[in-house]
Amino acid sequence: LGGDLIGGFRTLARQRRLAIDEIEATVDATLDNPLTHLGVVGEEGHPGLERVAIRVHVATLEPEDAVREVWDEAMRRSPLMRTLGGAVRIEVAMTVTV
């Protein structure tokens, strides 16, 4: 998911001639009940994802609103965001620094 979003973001930024010095995404996920994955008898729930948290850091001299606009479009176009977004809670936080 992180690679899909970053790749889409870089492509859109290039198309809009935004110079991005650095981008990094950290993706963290929480399972509904990891014990069900391990086969622990008597556990409730399922082994699927409950939540995905994505933290993105972008370093650029470009205006922050332009960077966020491109990021929002990258998320809208992402096949994985579209697929996972309907099945699991996704939290996204972005910081833009100079």
KEGU-352015 format. One record per atom (N, C-alpha, C, O): atom name; residue number from 1; z, y negated, x negated. Coordinates in steps of 0.1 Angstrom, whole numbers, m for minus. Layout:
["CA"; NUM; [Z; Y; X]] ...
END
This chain:
["N"; 1; [0; 12; m8]] ["CA"; 1; [0; 0; 0]] ["C"; 1; [0; m13; m9]] ["O"; 1; [m7; m22; m6]] ["N"; 2; [8; m13; m19]] ["CA"; 2; [9; m24; m28]] ["C"; 2; [m5; m26; m35]] ["O"; 2; [m9; m38; m36]] ["N"; 3; [m11; m16; m40]] ["CA"; 3; [m24; m17; m46]] ["C"; 3; [m35; m21; m37]] ["O"; 3; [m43; m29; m41]] ["N"; 4; [m35; m16; m25]] ["CA"; 4; [m44; m20; m15]] ["C"; 4; [m43; m35; m12]] ["O"; 4; [m53; m42; m11]] ["N"; 5; [m31; m40; m10]] ["CA"; 5; [m29; m54; m7]] ["C"; 5; [m33; m63; m19]] ["O"; 5; [m40; m73; m17]] ["N"; 6; [m29; m59; m31]] ["CA"; 6; [m32; m67; m42]] ["C"; 6; [m47; m68; m45]] ["O"; 6; [m53; m78; m48]] ["N"; 7; [m54; m56; m44]] ["CA"; 7; [m68; m55; m46]] ["C"; 7; [m75; m64; m36]] ["O"; 7; [m85; m72; m39]] ["N"; 8; [m71; m63; m23]] ["CA"; 8; [m78; m72; m13]] ["C"; 8; [m75; m87; m15]] ["O"; 8; [m84; m95; m13]] ["N"; 9; [m63; m90; m19]] ["CA"; 9; [m59; m104; m22]] ["C"; 9; [m68; m109; m34]] ["O"; 9; [m73; m120; m33]] ["N"; 10; [m69; m102; m44]] ["CA"; 10; [m77; m106; m56]] ["C"; 10; [m91; m108; m52]] ["O"; 10; [m97; m118; m56]] ["N"; 11; [m97; m99; m44]] ["CA"; 11; [m111; m101; m40]] ["C"; 11; [m113; m114; m32]] ["O"; 11; [m122; m121; m34]] ["N"; 12; [m104; m116; m22]] ["CA"; 12; [m105; m128; m14]] ["C"; 12; [m103; m141; m22]] ["O"; 12; [m109; m151; m20]] ["N"; 13; [m93; m140; m31]] ["CA"; 13; [m90; m152; m39]] ["C"; 13; [m103; m155; m48]] ["O"; 13; [m106; m167; m49]] ["N"; 14; [m109; m145; m54]] ["CA"; 14; [m121; m148; m61]] ["C"; 14; [m132; m154; m53]] ["O"; 14; [m139; m163; m57]] ["N"; 15; [m134; m148; m41]] ["CA"; 15; [m144; m154; m31]] ["C"; 15; [m142; m168; m28]] ["O"; 15; [m151; m176; m26]] ["N"; 16; [m129; m172; m27]] ["CA"; 16; [m126; m186; m24]] ["C"; 16; [m123; m195; m36]] ["O"; 16; [m119; m206; m35]] ["N"; 17; [m126; m189; m47]] ["CA"; 17; [m125; m196; m60]] ["C"; 17; [m110; m201; m63]] ["O"; 17; [m108; m212; m68]] ["N"; 18; [m101; m193; m59]] ["CA"; 18; [m87; m196; m62]] ["C"; 18; [m83; m189; m75]] ["O"; 18; [m85; m177; m76]] ["N"; 19; [m78; m196; m85]] ["CA"; 19; [m74; m190; m98]] ["C"; 19; [m60; m185; m96]] ["O"; 19; [m50; m192; m95]] ["N"; 20; [m59; m172; m98]] ["CA"; 20; [m46; m165; m97]] ["C"; 20; [m42; m160; m111]] ["O"; 20; [m50; m152; m117]] ["N"; 21; [m31; m166; m116]] ["CA"; 21; [m27; m162; m130]] ["C"; 21; [m21; m148; m130]] ["O"; 21; [m23; m140; m140]] ["N"; 22; [m13; m145; m120]] ["CA"; 22; [m6; m132; m120]] ["C"; 22; [m2; m129; m106]] ["O"; 22; [2; m138; m98]] ["N"; 23; [m2; m116; m103]] ["CA"; 23; [3; m112; m90]] ["C"; 23; [10; m98; m92]] ["O"; 23; [5; m90; m99]] ["N"; 24; [21; m97; m85]] ["CA"; 24; [29; m84; m86]] ["C"; 24; [34; m81; m73]] ["O"; 24; [39; m90; m66]] ["N"; 25; [34; m68; m69]] ["CA"; 25; [39; m64; m56]] ["C"; 25; [49; m52; m59]] ["O"; 25; [46; m43; m67]] ["N"; 26; [61; m53; m53]] ["CA"; 26; [70; m42; m53]] ["C"; 26; [72; m37; m39]] ["O"; 26; [74; m44; m30]] ["N"; 27; [70; m24; m38]] ["CA"; 27; [71; m18; m25]] ["C"; 27; [83; m8; m25]] ["O"; 27; [84; 0; m33]] ["N"; 28; [91; m9; m15]] ["CA"; 28; [103; m1; m13]] ["C"; 28; [103; 5; 1]] ["O"; 28; [100; m2; 11]] ["N"; 29; [105; 18; 2]] ["CA"; 29; [105; 24; 15]] ["C"; 29; [118; 31; 18]] ["O"; 29; [125; 36; 9]] ["N"; 30; [122; 32; 31]] ["CA"; 30; [134; 39; 35]] ["C"; 30; [129; 50; 45]] ["O"; 30; [122; 47; 54]] ["N"; 31; [134; 62; 43]] ["CA"; 31; [131; 73; 52]] ["C"; 31; [141; 73; 64]] ["O"; 31; [152; 68; 63]] ["N"; 32; [136; 78; 75]] ["CA"; 32; [145; 78; 87]] ["C"; 32; [157; 87; 84]] ["O"; 32; [168; 83; 86]] ["N"; 33; [155; 99; 79]] ["CA"; 33; [166; 108; 75]] ["C"; 33; [161; 117; 64]] ["O"; 33; [155; 127; 66]] ["N"; 34; [164; 113; 51]] ["CA"; 34; [159; 122; 40]] ["C"; 34; [164; 136; 40]] ["O"; 34; [158; 145; 34]] ["N"; 35; [175; 138; 47]] ["CA"; 35; [181; 152; 47]] ["C"; 35; [172; 162; 55]] ["O"; 35; [172; 174; 53]] ["N"; 36; [164; 156; 65]] ["CA"; 36; [155; 165; 72]] ["C"; 36; [144; 169; 63]] ["O"; 36; [139; 181; 65]] ["N"; 37; [140; 161; 54]] ["CA"; 37; [129; 165; 44]] ["C"; 37; [134; 176; 35]] ["O"; 37; [127; 185; 31]] ["N"; 38; [147; 176; 32]] ["CA"; 38; [153; 186; 24]] ["C"; 38; [157; 199; 31]] ["O"; 38; [161; 209; 25]] ["N"; 39; [155; 199; 44]] ["CA"; 39; [157; 211; 52]] ["C"; 39; [172; 213; 56]] ["O"; 39; [175; 225; 59]] ["N"; 40; [180; 203; 55]] ["CA"; 40; [194; 205; 59]] ["C"; 40; [196; 208; 73]] ["O"; 40; [191; 201; 82]] ["N"; 41; [202; 219; 76]] ["CA"; 41; [203; 224; 90]] ["C"; 41; [212; 215; 98]] ["O"; 41; [223; 210; 93]] ["N"; 42; [208; 212; 110]] ["CA"; 42; [217; 204; 119]] ["C"; 42; [215; 189; 118]] ["O"; 42; [221; 181; 126]] ["N"; 43; [206; 185; 109]] ["CA"; 43; [203; 170; 108]] ["C"; 43; [194; 165; 119]] ["O"; 43; [185; 172; 123]] ["N"; 44; [197; 153; 124]] ["CA"; 44; [188; 147; 134]] ["C"; 44; [178; 138; 128]] ["O"; 44; [180; 134; 116]] ["N"; 45; [168; 134; 135]] ["CA"; 45; [158; 124; 130]] ["C"; 45; [146; 132; 124]] ["O"; 45; [143; 143; 127]] ["N"; 46; [139; 124; 116]] ["CA"; 46; [127; 130; 110]] ["C"; 46; [125; 125; 95]] ["O"; 46; [132; 116; 91]] ["N"; 47; [117; 131; 88]] ["CA"; 47; [115; 127; 74]] ["C"; 47; [106; 116; 72]] ["O"; 47; [103; 112; 60]] ["N"; 48; [101; 110; 82]] ["CA"; 48; [91; 99; 81]] ["C"; 48; [97; 86; 77]] ["O"; 48; [109; 84; 76]] ["N"; 49; [88; 77; 73]] ["CA"; 49; [92; 63; 70]] ["C"; 49; [99; 56; 81]] ["O"; 49; [94; 56; 93]] ["N"; 50; [109; 49; 78]] ["CA"; 50; [116; 40; 88]] ["C"; 50; [112; 26; 86]] ["O"; 50; [110; 18; 95]] ["N"; 51; [112; 22; 73]] ["CA"; 51; [109; 8; 69]] ["C"; 51; [102; 7; 56]] ["O"; 51; [105; 16; 47]] ["N"; 52; [93; m2; 55]] ["CA"; 52; [87; m5; 42]] ["C"; 52; [89; m20; 39]] ["O"; 52; [86; m29; 47]] ["N"; 53; [94; m23; 27]] ["CA"; 53; [96; m37; 23]] ["C"; 53; [87; m40; 11]] ["O"; 53; [87; m33; 1]] ["N"; 54; [79; m51; 12]] ["CA"; 54; [70; m55; 2]] ["C"; 54; [74; m69; m3]] ["O"; 54; [75; m78; 5]] ["N"; 55; [76; m70; m16]] ["CA"; 55; [79; m82; m22]] ["C"; 55; [68; m86; m31]] ["O"; 55; [64; m78; m40]] ["N"; 56; [62; m98; m29]] ["CA"; 56; [50; m102; m37]] ["C"; 56; [54; m115; m45]] ["O"; 56; [60; m124; m39]] ["N"; 57; [50; m115; m57]] ["CA"; 57; [51; m127; m65]] ["C"; 57; [37; m131; m70]] ["O"; 57; [30; m123; m76]] ["N"; 58; [34; m144; m68]] ["CA"; 58; [21; m149; m72]] ["C"; 58; [23; m161; m81]] ["O"; 58; [31; m170; m78]] ["N"; 59; [17; m161; m93]] ["CA"; 59; [18; m172; m102]] ["C"; 59; [4; m179; m102]] ["O"; 59; [m6; m172; m105]] ["N"; 60; [4; m192; m99]] ["CA"; 60; [m9; m199; m98]] ["C"; 60; [m7; m214; m98]] ["O"; 60; [4; m218; m95]] ["N"; 61; [m17; m221; m101]] ["CA"; 61; [m16; m236; m100]] ["C"; 61; [m22; m241; m87]] ["O"; 61; [m23; m253; m84]] ["N"; 62; [m27; m231; m79]] ["CA"; 62; [m34; m234; m66]] ["C"; 62; [m23; m238; m56]] ["O"; 62; [m11; m235; m57]] ["N"; 63; [m27; m246; m45]] ["CA"; 63; [m18; m250; m35]] ["C"; 63; [m12; m237; m28]] ["O"; 63; [m19; m228; m24]] ["N"; 64; [1; m238; m25]] ["CA"; 64; [8; m226; m19]] ["C"; 64; [2; m223; m5]] ["O"; 64; [1; m211; m2]] ["N"; 65; [m1; m233; 3]] ["CA"; 65; [m7; m229; 16]] ["C"; 65; [m20; m222; 15]] ["O"; 65; [m23; m213; 23]] ["N"; 66; [m28; m225; 5]] ["CA"; 66; [m41; m218; 3]] ["C"; 66; [m39; m204; m1]] ["O"; 66; [m45; m195; 3]] ["N"; 67; [m29; m202; m10]] ["CA"; 67; [m25; m188; m14]] ["C"; 67; [m20; m180; m3]] ["O"; 67; [m24; m168; m1]] ["N"; 68; [m11; m186; 5]] ["CA"; 68; [m6; m178; 17]] ["C"; 68; [m16; m175; 27]] ["O"; 68; [m16; m164; 33]] ["N"; 69; [m26; m184; 29]] ["CA"; 69; [m37; m181; 38]] ["C"; 69; [m45; m169; 34]] ["O"; 69; [m49; m161; 42]] ["N"; 70; [m48; m169; 21]] ["CA"; 70; [m55; m157; 15]] ["C"; 70; [m47; m144; 17]] ["O"; 70; [m52; m134; 20]] ["N"; 71; [m34; m145; 14]] ["CA"; 71; [m25; m133; 15]] ["C"; 71; [m25; m128; 29]] ["O"; 71; [m26; m116; 32]] ["N"; 72; [m24; m137; 39]] ["CA"; 72; [m24; m133; 53]] ["C"; 72; [m37; m126; 57]] ["O"; 72; [m36; m116; 64]] ["N"; 73; [m48; m131; 52]] ["CA"; 73; [m61; m125; 55]] ["C"; 73; [m61; m111; 48]] ["O"; 73; [m67; m102; 54]] ["N"; 74; [m57; m110; 36]] ["CA"; 74; [m57; m97; 29]] ["C"; 74; [m48; m87; 37]] ["O"; 74; [m52; m75; 38]] ["N"; 75; [m37; m91; 43]] ["CA"; 75; [m29; m82; 51]] ["C"; 75; [m36; m78; 63]] ["O"; 75; [m36; m66; 68]] ["N"; 76; [m43; m88; 70]] ["CA"; 76; [m50; m84; 82]] ["C"; 76; [m62; m75; 80]] ["O"; 76; [m65; m66; 88]] ["N"; 77; [m68; m76; 68]] ["CA"; 77; [m80; m67; 65]] ["C"; 77; [m76; m54; 59]] ["O"; 77; [m84; m45; 57]] ["N"; 78; [m63; m52; 55]] ["CA"; 78; [m59; m40; 48]] ["C"; 78; [m59; m28; 57]] ["O"; 78; [m52; m28; 68]] ["N"; 79; [m67; m17; 54]] ["CA"; 79; [m66; m5; 63]] ["C"; 79; [m52; 1; 63]] ["O"; 79; [m48; 6; 73]] ["N"; 80; [m45; 1; 52]] ["CA"; 80; [m32; 7; 51]] ["C"; 80; [m22; m1; 59]] ["O"; 80; [m13; 5; 66]] ["N"; 81; [m22; m14; 58]] ["CA"; 81; [m13; m22; 66]] ["C"; 81; [m16; m20; 81]] ["O"; 81; [m6; m19; 89]] ["N"; 82; [m28; m19; 85]] ["CA"; 82; [m32; m17; 99]] ["C"; 82; [m26; m3; 104]] ["O"; 82; [m21; m2; 115]] ["N"; 83; [m28; 7; 96]] ["CA"; 83; [m24; 20; 99]] ["C"; 83; [m9; 21; 99]] ["O"; 83; [m3; 26; 109]] ["N"; 84; [m2; 17; 89]] ["CA"; 84; [12; 19; 88]] ["C"; 84; [20; 9; 97]] ["O"; 84; [30; 12; 102]] ["N"; 85; [14; m3; 99]] ["CA"; 85; [20; m13; 107]] ["C"; 85; [23; m8; 122]] ["O"; 85; [32; m13; 128]] ["N"; 86; [15; 1; 126]] ["CA"; 86; [16; 6; 140]] ["C"; 86; [27; 17; 141]] ["O"; 86; [31; 21; 151]] ["N"; 87; [31; 22; 129]] ["CA"; 87; [40; 33; 129]] ["C"; 87; [54; 30; 123]] ["O"; 87; [63; 38; 125]] ["N"; 88; [55; 20; 115]] ["CA"; 88; [67; 17; 108]] ["C"; 88; [70; 2; 107]] ["O"; 88; [60; m6; 107]] ["N"; 89; [82; m2; 106]] ["CA"; 89; [86; m16; 104]] ["C"; 89; [82; m20; 90]] ["O"; 89; [87; m14; 80]] ["N"; 90; [74; m30; 88]] ["CA"; 90; [70; m35; 75]] ["C"; 90; [75; m50; 74]] ["O"; 90; [73; m58; 82]] ["N"; 91; [83; m52; 63]] ["CA"; 91; [88; m65; 60]] ["C"; 91; [81; m70; 47]] ["O"; 91; [80; m63; 37]] ["N"; 92; [76; m83; 48]] ["CA"; 92; [69; m88; 36]] ["C"; 92; [75; m101; 32]] ["O"; 92; [78; m110; 41]] ["N"; 93; [78; m103; 19]] ["CA"; 93; [83; m115; 14]] ["C"; 93; [74; m119; 2]] ["O"; 93; [71; m111; m6]] ["N"; 94; [70; m132; 2]] ["CA"; 94; [62; m137; m9]] ["C"; 94; [68; m149; m16]] ["O"; 94; [73; m158; m9]] ["N"; 95; [67; m150; m29]] ["CA"; 95; [70; m162; m36]] ["C"; 95; [58; m166; m44]] ["O"; 95; [51; m158; m50]] ["N"; 96; [56; m179; m44]] ["CA"; 96; [45; m185; m52]] ["C"; 96; [51; m195; m62]] ["O"; 96; [58; m204; m58]] ["N"; 97; [48; m193; m75]] ["CA"; 97; [53; m201; m85]] ["C"; 97; [42; m207; m94]] ["O"; 97; [31; m201; m94]] ["N"; 98; [45; m218; m100]] ["CA"; 98; [35; m224; m109]] ["C"; 98; [37; m219; m123]] ["O"; 98; [30; m223; m132]] 
END
